[in-house]
Amino acid sequence: MVRRKIKIKRIENATTRQVTFSKRRGGLLKKAHDLSVLCDADVGVIIFSSKGKLFQFANPSMKSVLERYYKAQGDAESADNVSSAENIEIDRITLFTEKLKALQRNVIGDDLERLSLRDLIHLEQQIHESLGRIRAKKEEMILDQLEDFKKKVTDARKTTNANSSLLDKLLDFCSSDMTSSHNFVDCEPLLISEAPQADASLAGRAATSEQSTDVRECSPPAKRLRITEDLNHSPVCME
C-alpha cells in the first residue's frame, strides 16, 4: 500500500493535532537518541507543546549542550563584531589617507582646481603659520648649536691654559735639574785633587805596617843567634 504524502500545514482538529504531536514527538526524540549514539554527537532537543508542557532530550546533558551552544553563538557574534569594527576602521583610515594625500598635493601647489576661494585663503594661512613655526624651530636649533660651540671653546681654552701651566712647571723643573748637574761637575776636581793625599797617607801607613811586620818576623832568629854565641863563649865543664 502506497502511503500518501501529507501536506504540511496546521491541523485544525485538536484531538488529531494532539495525537500527531505525541507520535511525532516520540519519533523525533528517538531519532535524536539514535543520532547521538551512532555518531557520538552532542545532541539537545527541547520541545514545548501547545499547552506549554516541556519535553526534552540531551546527550550528554542539557547544561553542557547549552553551554557549548552559547559559547559558539557568542564566538560567532564576537567574530562578526570584530570584522565589522575592522572594516569600519579600515574605511576611516583609507578616507583619512586620501585627505592627507590631497592636502599634500595642495601644499605643493598641485590639484588646486577643486578648491574654492575660501579654501585657498585657508590653505595660504596654514602655509604661513607652518613657515613661522619652521623658522622658529630653525632659530632655536641654531641658538642651541651656538651655545654648544661656545661651551666647547671655553672648555678648550681651559684645557689649553692647564696644559700651558703644566708645560711651564716642567720647563722650570728641567732648568733646576740642569743647574744642579753643573754644580756637581764643578765640585768634582776638588774631590780628585784631594784623592792623591789620601792615597799617599794610605801608602805610608801600609809601608809602616810592613816594616813592623818585618821586624817581628826577624826578631826570633836574632835571639837564637845571641843564645848560640853565649853558648860558644861559656866554659865547658869537664868531668
VEXDREN-498730 format. One record per atom (N, C-alpha, C): residue in one letter; residue number from 1; x negated, y, z negated. Coordinates in steps of 0.001 Angstrom, whole numbers, padded with zeros to 6 digits, always signed. Each point is the difference from the previous one (the first is absolute). Layout:
<sites>
> A_NUM_X_Y_Z
...
</sites>
This chain:
<sites>
> M_1_-000854_-001185_+000000
> M_1_+000854_+001185_+000000
> M_1_-000891_+001238_+000000
> V_2_+000247_+000895_+000910
> V_2_-000798_+001221_+000131
> V_2_+000520_+001040_-000973
> R_3_-000951_+000574_-000766
> R_3_+000380_+001027_-000968
> R_3_+000164_+001335_+000712
> R_4_+001015_+000692_-000432
> R_4_+000260_+001304_+000597
> R_4_-000910_+001048_-000630
> K_5_-000377_+000947_+000801
> K_5_-000811_+001104_-000488
> K_5_+000908_+001008_-000675
> I_6_-000290_+000243_-001272
> I_6_+000840_+000897_-000785
> I_6_-000462_+001430_+000228
> K_7_+000936_+000870_+000213
> K_7_-000315_+001413_+000172
> K_7_-000337_+000592_-001366
> I_8_-001099_+000676_-000051
> I_8_-000468_+000572_-001262
> I_8_+000734_+001317_-000227
> K_9_+000946_-000042_-000940
> K_9_+000732_+001184_-000418
> K_9_+000607_-000274_-001365
> R_10_+000500_+001038_-000635
> R_10_+000546_-000147_-001344
> R_10_+001257_-000868_+000040
> I_11_+000038_-000950_-000983
> I_11_+001168_-000882_-000098
> I_11_+001069_+000737_-000805
> E_12_+001138_+000127_+000578
> E_12_+001054_+000774_-000636
> E_12_+000662_-000776_-001142
> N_13_+000150_-001304_+000137
> N_13_+000641_-000810_-001037
> N_13_-000953_-000130_-001177
> A_14_+000462_+000368_-001189
> A_14_-000861_-000001_-001181
> A_14_-000401_-001403_-000395
> T_15_+000947_-000961_+000090
> T_15_-000328_-001366_-000393
> T_15_-001028_-000591_+000948
> T_16_+000250_+000176_+001294
> T_16_-000954_-000511_+000983
> T_16_-001360_+000678_-000155
> R_17_+000035_+001279_-000295
> R_17_-001260_+000742_-000186
> R_17_-000774_-000539_-001190
> Q_18_+000706_-000342_-001092
> Q_18_-000670_-000517_-001189
> Q_18_-000591_-001377_+000265
> V_19_+000753_-000829_+000725
> V_19_-000509_-001340_+000317
> V_19_-001221_+000093_+000898
> T_20_+000074_+000856_+000996
> T_20_-001148_+000172_+000907
> T_20_-001218_+000536_-000755
> F_21_+000241_+000903_-000919
> F_21_-001107_+000551_-000801
> F_21_-000682_-001090_-000813
> S_22_+000805_-000853_-000630
> S_22_-000574_-001058_-000830
> S_22_-000830_-000963_+000843
> K_23_+000534_-000393_+001173
> K_23_-000727_-000939_+000845
> K_23_-001307_+000607_+000528
> R_24_+000101_+001176_+000533
> R_24_-001191_+000611_+000610
> R_24_-001021_+000416_-001070
> R_25_+000481_+000366_-001179
> R_25_-000933_+000330_-001086
> R_25_-000822_-001222_-000373
> G_26_+000655_-001139_-000136
> G_26_-000727_-001224_-000327
> G_26_-000998_-000374_+001079
> G_27_+000441_+000142_+001274
> G_27_-000918_-000316_+001092
> G_27_-001212_+000931_+000028
> L_28_+000234_+001300_-000268
> L_28_-001105_+000967_+000005
> L_28_-000992_-000294_-001117
> L_29_+000502_-000299_-001196
> L_29_-000901_-000291_-001117
> L_29_-000770_-001291_+000242
> K_30_+000668_-001002_+000630
> K_30_-000691_-001248_+000305
> K_30_-001110_+000231_+001023
> K_31_+000283_+000808_+001022
> K_31_-001025_+000288_+001004
> K_31_-001168_+000782_-000602
> A_32_+000282_+000916_-000955
> A_32_-001071_+000736_-000666
> A_32_-000883_-000945_-000812
> H_33_+000642_-000966_-000671
> H_33_-000766_-000988_-000760
> H_33_-000863_-000843_+000925
> D_34_+000588_-000468_+001100
> D_34_-000764_-000813_+000942
> D_34_-001184_+000787_+000580
> L_35_+000231_+001262_+000308
> L_35_-001079_+000833_+000559
> L_35_-001143_+000166_-000991
> S_36_+000323_+000216_-001276
> S_36_-001049_+000188_-001001
> S_36_-000788_-001278_-000236
> V_37_+000677_-001159_+000069
> V_37_-000688_-001266_-000245
> V_37_-000815_-000419_+001216
> L_38_+000594_+000059_+001172
> L_38_-000678_-000465_+001204
> L_38_-001179_+000894_+000389
> C_39_+000167_+001282_-000131
> C_39_-001020_+000956_+000487
> C_39_-000814_+000631_-001118
> D_40_+000231_-000400_-001261
> D_40_-000723_+000559_-001149
> D_40_+000062_+001528_+000016
> A_41_+001217_+000508_+000159
> A_41_+000217_+001444_+000107
> A_41_+000696_+000505_-001250
> D_42_-000263_+001270_-000312
> D_42_+000724_+000660_-001085
> D_42_+001307_+000531_+000567
> V_43_+001098_-000498_-000512
> V_43_+001315_+000326_+000546
> V_43_+000872_+000538_-001121
> G_44_+000738_+001046_+000307
> G_44_+000956_+000549_-000948
> G_44_+001281_+000374_+000723
> V_45_+001128_-000514_-000491
> V_45_+001302_+000270_+000612
> V_45_+000927_+000530_-001084
> I_46_+000624_+001139_+000267
> I_46_+000947_+000612_-000937
> I_46_+001319_+000202_+000737
> I_47_+001080_-000488_-000593
> I_47_+001323_+000075_+000635
> I_47_+000997_+000531_-001027
> F_48_+000771_+001001_+000426
> F_48_+001120_+000501_-000804
> F_48_+001293_-000281_+000776
> S_49_+000937_-000618_-000682
> S_49_+001294_-000271_+000632
> S_49_+000824_+001281_+000084
> S_50_+001141_-000098_+000668
> S_50_+000871_+001175_+000124
> S_50_+000550_+000441_-001347
> K_51_+000011_-000892_-000967
> K_51_+000463_+000334_-001344
> K_51_-001140_+000419_-000924
> G_52_-001230_+000053_+000535
> G_52_-001138_+000463_-000781
> G_52_-000747_-001082_-000743
> K_53_+000269_-001257_+000304
> K_53_-000688_-001079_-000677
> K_53_-001359_-000238_+000660
> L_54_-001029_-000240_-000844
> L_54_-001384_-000139_+000490
> L_54_-000338_-001463_+000201
> F_55_-000636_-000270_+001159
> F_55_-000579_-001312_+000290
> F_55_-001416_+000246_+000528
> Q_56_-000946_-000820_-000477
> Q_56_-001386_+000242_+000397
> Q_56_-000792_-001295_+000036
> F_57_-001086_+000064_+000773
> F_57_-000988_-001083_+000026
> F_57_-001372_+000649_+000224
> A_58_-000993_-000508_-000741
> A_58_-001353_+000553_+000139
> A_58_-001020_-001094_-000253
> N_59_-001079_+000065_+000711
> N_59_-001125_-000911_-000195
> N_59_-001301_+000801_+000193
> P_60_-000890_+000150_-001001
> P_60_+000036_-000703_-001294
> P_60_+000947_+000635_-001010
> S_61_+000174_+001353_+000050
> S_61_+000947_+000658_-000893
> S_61_+000442_+001297_+000659
> M_62_+001185_+000458_-000419
> M_62_+000521_+001225_+000591
> M_62_-000869_+001209_-000365
> K_63_-000583_+000020_-001209
> K_63_-000829_+001125_-000429
> K_63_-001251_+000129_+000864
> S_64_-000695_-001122_+000206
> S_64_-001223_+000046_+000809
> S_64_+000308_+000367_+001448
> V_65_+001127_-000516_+000513
> V_65_+000373_+000330_+001383
> V_65_+000309_+001483_+000134
> L_66_+000729_+000562_-000982
> L_66_+000332_+001421_+000050
> L_66_-001251_+000877_-000158
> E_67_-000934_-000423_-000880
> E_67_-001237_+000773_-000163
> E_67_-000789_+000042_+001302
> R_68_-000095_-001126_+000654
> R_68_-000707_-000023_+001288
> R_68_+000725_+000855_+001031
> Y_69_+001319_-000027_-000054
> Y_69_+000778_+000794_+000961
> Y_69_-000231_+001497_-000216
> Y_70_+000087_+000437_-001272
> Y_70_-000186_+001425_-000279
> Y_70_-001429_+000455_+000326
> K_71_-000967_-000870_-000296
> K_71_-001388_+000353_+000302
> K_71_-000221_+000147_+001498
> A_72_+000529_-000965_+000760
> A_72_-000152_+000080_+001455
> A_72_+000729_+001210_+000564
> Q_73_+001177_+000274_-000539
> Q_73_+000758_+001147_+000473
> Q_73_-000709_+001305_-000350
> G_74_-000567_+000046_-001233
> G_74_-000724_+001209_-000404
> G_74_-001253_+000221_+000821
> D_75_-000754_-001080_+000285
> D_75_-001200_+000134_+000826
> D_75_+000352_+000488_+001398
> A_76_+001094_-000527_+000532
> A_76_+000403_+000427_+001343
> A_76_+000384_+001475_+000010
> E_77_+000757_+000413_-001038
> E_77_+000384_+001406_-000071
> E_77_-001218_+000897_-000215
> S_78_-000939_-000476_-000858
> S_78_-001212_+000794_-000232
> S_78_-000809_+000133_+001277
> A_79_-000108_-001113_+000734
> A_79_-000740_+000051_+001265
> A_79_+000665_+000961_+000978
> D_80_+001329_-000030_+000031
> D_80_+000709_+000923_+000888
> D_80_-000219_+001448_-000428
> N_81_+000044_+000218_-001330
> N_81_-000208_+001364_-000494
> N_81_-001414_+000491_+000299
> V_82_-000985_-000891_-000210
> V_82_-001388_+000381_+000281
> V_82_-000187_+000295_+001477
> S_83_+000586_-000843_+000831
> S_83_-000117_+000220_+001439
> S_83_+000634_+001329_+000407
> S_84_+001159_+000303_-000583
> S_84_+000661_+001264_+000320
> S_84_-000831_+001187_-000479
> A_85_-000563_-000108_-001221
> A_85_-000828_+001090_-000524
> A_85_-001252_+000190_+000845
> E_86_-000604_-001108_+000424
> E_86_-001191_+000103_+000843
> E_86_+000330_+000664_+001337
> N_87_+001116_-000358_+000560
> N_87_+000386_+000617_+001273
> N_87_+000236_+001500_-000159
> I_88_+000644_+000380_-001113
> I_88_+000239_+001427_-000242
> I_88_-001323_+000743_-000174
> E_89_-000938_-000611_-000755
> E_89_-001295_+000644_-000222
> E_89_-000794_+000108_+001300
> I_90_+000078_-001031_+000822
> I_90_-000702_+000038_+001288
> I_90_+000559_+001107_+000889
> D_91_+001320_+000123_+000019
> D_91_+000612_+001062_+000804
> D_91_-000401_+001382_-000508
> R_92_-000048_+000153_-001332
> R_92_-000364_+001300_-000568
> R_92_-001451_+000356_+000335
> I_93_-000897_-000986_-000129
> I_93_-001418_+000254_+000298
> I_93_-000191_+000307_+001482
> T_94_+000729_-000715_+000842
> T_94_-000110_+000251_+001444
> T_94_+000448_+001418_+000350
> L_95_+001119_+000434_-000586
> L_95_+000488_+001353_+000254
> L_95_-000982_+001049_-000506
> F_96_-000564_-000229_-001182
> F_96_-000962_+000943_-000563
> F_96_-001262_+000077_+000857
> T_97_-000426_-001147_+000525
> T_97_-001186_-000024_+000865
> T_97_+000242_+000783_+001287
> E_98_+001176_-000155_+000559
> E_98_+000325_+000741_+001217
> E_98_+000008_+001510_-000254
> K_99_+000523_+000405_-001154
> K_99_+000002_+001426_-000326
> K_99_-001420_+000534_-000162
> L_100_-000859_-000790_-000643
> L_100_-001392_+000429_-000175
> L_100_-000714_+000137_+001341
> K_101_+000239_-000955_+000881
> K_101_-000624_+000082_+001322
> K_101_+000478_+001237_+000763
> A_102_+001305_+000284_-000083
> A_102_+000535_+001186_+000674
> A_102_-000592_+001277_-000591
> L_103_-000136_+000051_-001349
> L_103_-000591_+001172_-000640
> L_103_-001466_+000168_+000386
> Q_104_-000716_-001109_+000107
> Q_104_-001399_+000069_+000415
> Q_104_-000128_+000557_+001414
> R_105_+000870_-000449_+000872
> R_105_-000034_+000533_+001367
> R_105_+000341_+001486_+000017
> N_106_+000949_+000417_-000837
> N_106_+000374_+001414_-000045
> N_106_-001131_+000864_-000551
> V_107_-000746_-000523_-000981
> V_107_-001084_+000779_-000604
> V_107_-001099_+000285_+001009
> I_108_-000296_-000962_+000868
> I_108_-001055_+000219_+000999
> I_108_+000536_+000694_+001256
> G_109_+001287_+000381_-000029
> G_109_+000555_+000770_+001105
> G_109_+000658_-000809_+001090
> D_110_+000266_-001276_-000242
> D_110_+000651_-000843_+001004
> D_110_+001461_-000232_-000376
> D_111_+000783_-000306_+001026
> D_111_+001405_-000381_-000190
> D_111_+000769_+001084_-000767
> L_112_-000186_+001261_+000424
> L_112_+000689_+001119_-000651
> L_112_+001336_+000329_+000649
> E_113_+000328_-000683_+001094
> E_113_+001234_+000330_+000712
> E_113_+001245_-000329_-000821
> R_114_-000107_-000995_-000880
> R_114_+001166_-000407_-000782
> R_114_+000253_+000916_-001194
> L_115_-000944_+000877_-000312
> L_115_+000136_+000854_-001179
> L_115_+000722_+001292_+000361
> S_116_+000813_+000448_-000925
> S_116_+000680_+001284_+000168
> S_116_-000900_+001125_-000505
> L_117_+000469_+001244_+000156
> L_117_-000785_+001139_-000464
> L_117_-000203_-000061_-001513
> R_118_+001032_-000380_-000702
> R_118_-000115_-000111_-001457
> R_118_-001027_-001067_-000386
> D_119_+000024_-001125_+000712
> D_119_-000969_-001066_-000285
> D_119_-001429_+000459_+000298
> L_120_-000168_+000769_+001081
> L_120_-001335_+000498_+000341
> L_120_-000525_+000962_-001068
> I_121_+000883_+000889_-000493
> I_121_-000417_+000934_-001056
> I_121_-000389_-000766_-001269
> H_122_+000796_-000988_-000339
> H_122_-000305_-000813_-001185
> H_122_-001320_-000752_+000179
> L_123_-000230_-000511_+001201
> L_123_-001253_-000704_+000277
> L_123_-001195_+000940_-000107
> E_124_+000169_+001233_+000500
> E_124_-001087_+000976_-000090
> E_124_-000326_+000333_-001454
> Q_125_+001025_+000173_-000819
> Q_125_-000234_+000277_-001421
> Q_125_-000724_-001165_-000681
> Q_126_+000396_-001207_+000326
> Q_126_-000665_-001160_-000589
> Q_126_-001473_-000066_+000396
> I_127_-000276_+000332_+001273
> I_127_-001394_-000039_+000460
> I_127_-000829_+001059_-000719
> H_128_+000558_+001223_-000183
> H_128_-000724_+001059_-000713
> H_128_-000267_-000409_-001453
> E_129_+000994_-000571_-000656
> E_129_-000196_-000448_-001382
> E_129_-001056_-001100_-000078
> S_130_+000035_-000895_+000968
> S_130_-000995_-001078_+000012
> S_130_-001402_+000555_+000209
> L_131_-000131_+000989_+000910
> L_131_-001309_+000618_+000221
> L_131_-000507_+000695_-001264
> G_132_+000904_+000674_-000726
> G_132_-000409_+000658_-001242
> G_132_-000514_-001000_-001024
> R_133_+000708_-001120_-000145
> R_133_-000456_-001020_-000952
> R_133_-001323_-000615_+000440
> I_134_-000157_-000196_+001308
> I_134_-001250_-000577_+000504
> I_134_-001171_+000944_-000257
> R_135_+000200_+001297_+000257
> R_135_-001077_+000968_-000230
> R_135_-000348_+000101_-001482
> A_136_+001026_-000004_-000855
> A_136_-000267_+000062_-001443
> A_136_-000802_-001214_-000462
> K_137_+000365_-001163_+000498
> K_137_-000741_-001213_-000366
> K_137_-001428_+000048_+000521
> K_138_-000174_+000531_+001212
> K_138_-001346_+000107_+000566
> K_138_-000864_+000939_-000834
> E_139_+000551_+001164_-000384
> E_139_-000766_+000943_-000816
> E_139_-000346_-000603_-001363
> E_140_+000940_-000741_-000568
> E_140_-000274_-000642_-001291
> E_140_-001149_-000996_+000114
> M_141_-000009_-000787_+001061
> M_141_-001075_-000972_+000190
> M_141_-001339_+000691_+000235
> I_142_+000013_+001129_+000748
> I_142_-001245_+000740_+000240
> I_142_-000555_+000549_-001309
> L_143_+000873_+000569_-000846
> L_143_-000451_+000527_-001291
> L_143_-000565_-001106_-000887
> D_144_+000653_-001150_+000019
> D_144_-000506_-001122_-000799
> D_144_-001385_-000435_+000482
> Q_145_-000183_-000042_+001315
> Q_145_-001307_-000377_+000533
> Q_145_-001070_+001039_-000350
> L_146_+000377_+001300_+000017
> L_146_-000958_+001041_-000380
> L_146_-000406_-000132_-001464
> E_147_+000970_-000284_-000863
> E_147_-000318_-000182_-001413
> E_147_-000937_-001186_-000204
> D_148_+000271_-001077_+000715
> D_148_-000884_-001165_-000107
> D_148_-001405_+000330_+000491
> F_149_-000085_+000778_+001093
> F_149_-001311_+000368_+000534
> F_149_-000762_+000885_-000987
> K_150_+000704_+000966_-000618
> K_150_-000649_+000861_-000993
> K_150_-000505_-000816_-001189
> K_151_+000799_-000948_-000417
> K_151_-000415_-000843_-001121
> K_151_-001237_-000811_+000354
> K_152_-000034_-000529_+001221
> K_152_-001168_-000770_+000425
> K_152_-001243_+000887_+000079
> V_153_+000167_+001250_+000497
> V_153_-001140_+000919_+000079
> V_153_-000523_+000326_-001394
> T_154_+000918_+000242_-000943
> T_154_-000413_+000296_-001379
> T_154_-000748_-001178_-000612
> D_155_+000520_-001194_+000208
> D_155_-000684_-001188_-000528
> D_155_-001377_-000171_+000637
> A_156_-000085_+000290_+001306
> A_156_-001294_-000127_+000676
> A_156_-001003_+001013_-000546
> R_157_+000462_+001228_-000290
> R_157_-000900_+001009_-000574
> R_157_-000479_-000418_-001383
> K_158_+000905_-000535_-000805
> K_158_-000404_-000459_-001332
> K_158_-001039_-001110_+000107
> T_159_+000225_-000913_+000925
> T_159_-000957_-001096_+000185
> T_159_-001347_+000526_+000471
> T_160_+000025_+000990_+000919
> T_160_-001252_+000580_+000501
> T_160_-000760_+000715_-001105
> N_161_+000716_+000756_-000834
> N_161_-000657_+000692_-001115
> N_161_-000609_-000992_-000981
> A_162_+000726_-001071_-000268
> A_162_-000534_-001012_-000914
> A_162_-001245_-000654_+000584
> N_163_+000024_-000275_+001297
> N_163_-001171_-000605_+000644
> N_163_-001186_+000967_+000000
> S_164_+000275_+001303_+000218
> S_164_-001081_+000990_-000017
> S_164_-000630_+000087_-001384
> S_165_+000831_+000003_-001038
> S_165_-000527_+000043_-001368
> S_165_-000844_-001226_-000301
> L_166_+000478_-001153_+000436
> L_166_-000765_-001231_-000217
> L_166_-001317_+000033_+000758
> L_167_+000004_+000551_+001211
> L_167_-001233_+000098_+000784
> L_167_-000996_+000947_-000659
> D_168_+000478_+001125_-000552
> D_168_-000895_+000929_-000699
> D_168_-000640_-000668_-001216
> K_169_+000802_-000743_-000750
> K_169_-000557_-000695_-001158
> K_169_-001056_-001018_+000422
> L_170_+000271_-000700_+001112
> L_170_-000958_-000987_+000482
> L_170_-001297_+000662_+000445
> L_171_+000089_+001160_+000676
> L_171_-001204_+000721_+000422
> L_171_-000796_+000505_-001204
> D_172_+000694_+000514_-001027
> D_172_-000694_+000450_-001213
> D_172_-000718_-001152_-000679
> F_173_+000663_-001150_-000040
> F_173_-000624_-001166_-000630
> F_173_-001241_-000434_+000768
> C_174_+000075_-000009_+001341
> C_174_-001158_-000391_+000813
> C_174_-001143_+000990_-000177
> S_175_+000296_+001305_-000088
> S_175_-001046_+001012_-000178
> S_175_-000701_-000179_-001338
> S_176_+000772_-000229_-001063
> S_176_-000606_-000203_-001318
> S_176_-000833_-001271_-000035
> D_177_+000432_-001035_+000694
> D_177_-000757_-001252_+000043
> D_177_-001324_+000191_+000721
> M_178_-000014_+000761_+001095
> M_178_-001238_+000260_+000734
> M_178_-000960_+000835_-000835
> T_179_+000486_+000969_-000771
> T_179_-000854_+000818_-000869
> T_179_-000669_-000851_-001069
> S_180_+000744_-000928_-000586
> S_180_-000569_-000901_-001008
> S_180_-001081_-000870_+000603
> S_181_+000145_-000445_+001228
> S_181_-001001_-000834_+000664
> S_181_-001288_+000783_+000219
> H_182_+000058_+001289_+000389
> H_182_-001191_+000827_+000195
> H_182_-000747_+000201_-001312
> N_183_+000690_+000215_-001090
> N_183_-000648_+000175_-001303
> N_183_-000750_-001255_-000402
> F_184_+000546_-001158_+000272
> F_184_-000662_-001256_-000335
> F_184_-001285_-000171_+000810
> V_185_-000013_+000379_+001259
> V_185_-001205_-000106_+000842
> V_185_-001081_+000956_-000479
> D_186_+000351_+001206_-000484
> D_186_-000985_+000961_-000494
> D_186_-000676_-000496_-001263
> C_187_+000697_-000720_-000849
> C_187_-000574_-000492_-001251
> C_187_-000842_-001240_+000200
> E_188_+000077_-000671_+001100
> E_188_-000689_-001274_+000208
> E_188_-001513_+000145_+000022
> P_189_-000661_+001045_+000612
> P_189_-001474_+000116_-000022
> P_189_-000551_+000111_-001395
> L_190_+000705_+000681_-000909
> L_190_-000486_+000101_-001368
> L_190_-000111_-001371_-000627
> L_191_+001007_-000829_+000256
> L_191_-000050_-001345_-000550
> L_191_-001147_-000789_+000595
> I_192_-000284_+000215_+001284
> I_192_-001090_-000721_+000659
> I_192_-001348_+000471_-000513
> S_193_-000156_+001339_-000267
> S_193_-001276_+000526_-000491
> S_193_-000294_-000490_-001402
> E_194_+001009_-000224_-000800
> E_194_-000223_-000486_-001348
> E_194_-000302_-001481_-000025
> A_195_+000298_-000713_+001064
> A_195_-000168_-001448_+000008
> A_195_-001445_-000426_-000120
> P_196_-001029_+000654_+000673
> P_196_-001394_-000451_-000125
> P_196_-000501_+000084_-001414
> Q_197_+000369_+001074_-000766
> Q_197_-000449_+000102_-001373
> Q_197_+000497_-001167_-000817
> A_198_+001251_-000348_+000221
> A_198_+000525_-001144_-000737
> A_198_-000723_-001265_+000385
> D_199_-000316_-000133_+001307
> D_199_-000717_-001195_+000439
> D_199_-001390_-000041_-000602
> A_200_-000704_+001167_-000099
> A_200_-001347_+000039_-000574
> A_200_+000035_-000386_-001462
> S_201_+000993_+000519_-000706
> S_201_+000120_-000343_-001419
> S_201_+000205_-001482_-000181
> L_202_+000877_-000547_+000856
> L_202_+000256_-001443_-000086
> L_202_-001253_-000786_+000340
> A_203_-000808_+000478_+000980
> A_203_-001238_-000701_+000376
> A_203_-000997_+000024_-001135
> G_204_-000110_+001175_-000705
> G_204_-000927_+000088_-001127
> G_204_+000381_-000950_-001101
> R_205_+001315_-000043_-000267
> R_205_+000456_-000923_-001051
> R_205_-000298_-001435_+000380
> A_206_+000142_-000338_+001252
> A_206_-000265_-001367_+000444
> A_206_-001469_-000337_-000138
> A_207_-000915_+000972_+000351
> A_207_-001444_-000256_-000113
> A_207_-000393_-000203_-001445
> T_208_+000517_+000835_-000898
> T_208_-000304_-000139_-001428
> T_208_+000429_-001343_-000522
> S_209_+001187_-000409_+000452
> S_209_+000522_-001300_-000433
> S_209_-000890_-001123_+000487
> E_210_-000526_+000117_+001246
> E_210_-000873_-001044_+000535
> E_210_-001312_-000051_-000769
> Q_211_-000579_+001186_-000364
> Q_211_-001255_+000017_-000743
> Q_211_+000160_-000651_-001358
> S_212_+001092_+000334_-000676
> S_212_+000211_-000612_-001314
> S_212_+000153_-001488_+000119
> T_213_+000590_-000433_+001072
> T_213_+000174_-001440_+000215
> T_213_-001355_-000665_+000219
> D_214_-000890_+000690_+000782
> D_214_-001338_-000560_+000242
> D_214_-000792_-000095_-001289
> V_215_+000137_+001008_-000852
> V_215_-000738_-000013_-001272
> V_215_+000457_-001150_-000848
> R_216_+001354_-000181_-000027
> R_216_+000529_-001087_-000806
> R_216_-000453_-001339_+000547
> E_217_-000079_-000121_+001323
> E_217_-000420_-001268_+000579
> E_217_-001500_-000251_-000204
> C_218_-000814_+001075_-000056
> C_218_-001449_-000179_-000139
> C_218_-000451_-000131_-001448
> S_219_+000751_+000353_-000952
> S_219_-000425_-000028_-001401
> S_219_-000294_-001387_-000518
> P_220_+000695_-001019_+000267
> P_220_-000339_-001325_-000548
> P_220_-001361_-000509_+000465
> P_221_-000443_+000082_+001267
> P_221_-001341_-000457_+000382
> P_221_-001101_+000761_-000712
> A_222_+000181_+001313_-000262
> A_222_-001032_+000769_-000718
> A_222_-000189_-000535_-001402
> K_223_+001117_-000297_-000658
> K_223_-000103_-000567_-001344
> K_223_-000727_-001335_+000031
> R_224_+000304_-000842_+000997
> R_224_-000681_-001294_+000083
> R_224_-001496_+000177_+000235
> L_225_-000381_+001036_+000799
> L_225_-001428_+000247_+000249
> L_225_-000729_+000381_-001272
> R_226_+000611_+000882_-000815
> R_226_-000647_+000417_-001241
> R_226_-000132_-001170_-000961
> I_227_+000971_-000839_-000061
> I_227_-000068_-001170_-000894
> I_227_-001111_-000937_+000443
> T_228_-000164_-000163_+001294
> T_228_-001063_-000878_+000518
> T_228_-001378_+000551_-000330
> E_229_-000166_+001336_+000151
> E_229_-001287_+000619_-000329
> E_229_-000312_-000154_-001478
> D_230_+000970_+000166_-000862
> D_230_-000215_-000155_-001440
> D_230_-000443_-001413_-000330
> L_231_+000574_-000961_+000672
> L_231_-000365_-001387_-000245
> L_231_-001432_-000274_+000458
> N_232_-000399_+000627_+001096
> N_232_-001355_-000234_+000504
> N_232_-001060_+000596_-000929
> H_233_+000264_+001160_-000593
> H_233_-000978_+000654_-000868
> H_233_+000048_-000512_-001419
> S_234_+000985_-000747_-000377
> S_234_+000075_-000494_-001385
> S_234_-000953_-001171_-000189
> P_235_-000638_-000162_-001231
> P_235_-000928_-001122_-000233
> P_235_+000734_-001306_-000050
> V_236_-000700_-001017_+000411
> V_236_+000588_-001338_+000036
> V_236_-000440_-000724_-001252
> C_237_+000869_-000587_-000670
> C_237_-000277_-000738_-001229
> C_237_-000413_-001399_+000369
> M_238_-001202_-000421_-000505
> M_238_-000518_-001329_+000286
> M_238_+000157_-000838_-001238
> E_239_+000396_-001152_+000131
> E_239_+000117_-000909_-001126
> E_239_-001316_-000708_-000210
</sites>
